[in-house]
Amino acid sequence: MIEEFTDHHKDRPVLLTPGPLTTHEDVRRAAGVDWGSRDDDFTALTKQVTHQILAAAGADETIACVLMQGSGTFAVEAALRTFIPKRGGIIVGVNGAYGERMARLAERAGLKVTVVDHGYTEAIDPTRLVEALRKNPGYTHVGVTHCETSTGLLNPLPQIADAVHEAGARLIVDAMSTFGALDTLVNHPGVDAVVAASGKCLEGLPGVGIVLSPRMVLAGADGRCDSLSLDLADQFTHMESTGQWRFTPPTHVVAGLAAAMEIFEAEGGRTGRLRRYQANSQALAEAAAQSGLHPYLPQELQAPVIHTFFAPQTDDWSFPTLYALVKRRGFILYPGKLTKEETFRVGCIGRVTPDTMRDAVGAIGAGLAEMRLITTGAAR
Ligand SMILES: Cc1ncc(COP(=O)(O)O)c(C=O)c1O
């Protein structure tokens, strides 16, 4: 199993970032081929990838997969602009930077937006979302992130989806950092859209946004979007009728994603992938605890995706210095994304194993020791 996973570039550091992430060499090799964007072979490849993604999500035949050029944010923005009518409005449950971004995207789209702020260490509370819907009659949608990648916090999606559905509203899920590893409830009757991306838990390259949505919802959204390029209904109709993308597709990224989906299936699909990520997450948490690193989140809120750790509390702390020292030892860390506390993040998704995580914590410990910031196992 471990040998299988030693296929990343030996001369490049391992990415412990939540996308772009460390990929299988077959993915990078597949992306090294040129495809004609209007060629039948590429049309067939696009179709194959969308079917594989639907299967990966366990989607039933009522659900469609729409691919959209761009990073994840483009796909979230496309979903907000395509699915929410201008007369409607969205309650956004916020407990991190990506929830905040969703609210900003909705505001920029000219939608009515109400934020239900939970701070950065509380899970989204479905009852507070329902309460906000009650206070804002006419609002049609609720938006949440599944895993708040800014901290690694996992929100209770099943309870949120049930509550929103019972309240008669529709849910938009930013499942960017969970799709492919966790159940993102694409078949739930209350869900309008699950938004994901090629370069996260599917372990492809970055550059393709993925939106799973009921066919009925897409049909109902025809002509609604106020942006041509971000119109998911138009993108879907065009792809269904011609098999082609409306505008230049990221052909190499799509080819990489097709290879990534083969690897995903060979690993046992979502179950196999989650099993490895959970093992990675556990190995990371245990090694970090032994090294005296303090986690930002309590264990029960932690997703097996990315962990946030407190920086040592000293004026000598410098993330860029630690980053450089750890990079020299073969690992790329991620900076913290919090405004108040000094933190750093370590991702545990991508083509990595529990051994990678233990080695990474060893490199962090060595880096901190070189900075003379940790010698006694107390990082806080
Ligand atoms: C939960 C979540 N939403 C949205 C995004 C934004 O994606 P991008 O940076 O690809 O635009 C990310 C990126 O990591 C994310 O983790």
Ligand as a Chemical Component Dictionary entry (heavy atoms), coordinates in Angstrom:
data_LIG
# 
_chem_comp.id                   LIG 
_chem_comp.type                 NON-POLYMER 
_chem_comp.pdbx_formal_charge   0 
_chem_comp.three_letter_code    LIG 
# 
loop_
_chem_comp_atom.comp_id 
_chem_comp_atom.atom_id 
_chem_comp_atom.alt_atom_id 
_chem_comp_atom.type_symbol 
_chem_comp_atom.charge 
_chem_comp_atom.model_Cartn_x 
_chem_comp_atom.model_Cartn_y 
_chem_comp_atom.model_Cartn_z 
_chem_comp_atom.pdbx_ordinal 
LIG C1 C1 C 0 -14.791 25.104 1.158  1  
LIG C2 C2 C 0 -14.169 25.866 0.030  2  
LIG N1 N1 N 0 -14.943 26.680 -0.702 3  
LIG C3 C3 C 0 -14.455 27.405 -1.705 4  
LIG C4 C4 C 0 -13.116 27.324 -2.047 5  
LIG C5 C5 C 0 -12.620 28.217 -3.122 6  
LIG O1 O1 O 0 -12.017 27.540 -4.096 7  
LIG P1 P1 P 0 -10.960 28.225 -5.066 8  
LIG O2 O2 O 0 -9.823  28.741 -4.249 9  
LIG O3 O3 O 0 -10.603 27.033 -5.878 10 
LIG O4 O4 O 0 -11.656 29.263 -5.830 11 
LIG C6 C6 C 0 -12.261 26.473 -1.326 12 
LIG C7 C7 C 0 -10.827 26.360 -1.639 13 
LIG O5 O5 O 0 -10.065 25.671 -1.004 14 
LIG C8 C8 C 0 -12.804 25.736 -0.263 15 
LIG O6 O6 O 0 -12.042 24.923 0.475  16 
# 
loop_
_chem_comp_bond.comp_id 
_chem_comp_bond.atom_id_1 
_chem_comp_bond.atom_id_2 
_chem_comp_bond.value_order 
_chem_comp_bond.pdbx_ordinal 
LIG C1 C2 SING 1  
LIG C2 N1 SING 2  
LIG C2 C8 DOUB 3  
LIG N1 C3 DOUB 4  
LIG C3 C4 SING 5  
LIG C4 C5 SING 6  
LIG C4 C6 DOUB 7  
LIG C5 O1 SING 8  
LIG O1 P1 SING 9  
LIG P1 O2 DOUB 10 
LIG P1 O3 SING 11 
LIG P1 O4 SING 12 
LIG C6 C7 SING 13 
LIG C6 C8 SING 14 
LIG C7 O5 DOUB 15 
LIG C8 O6 SING 16 
# 
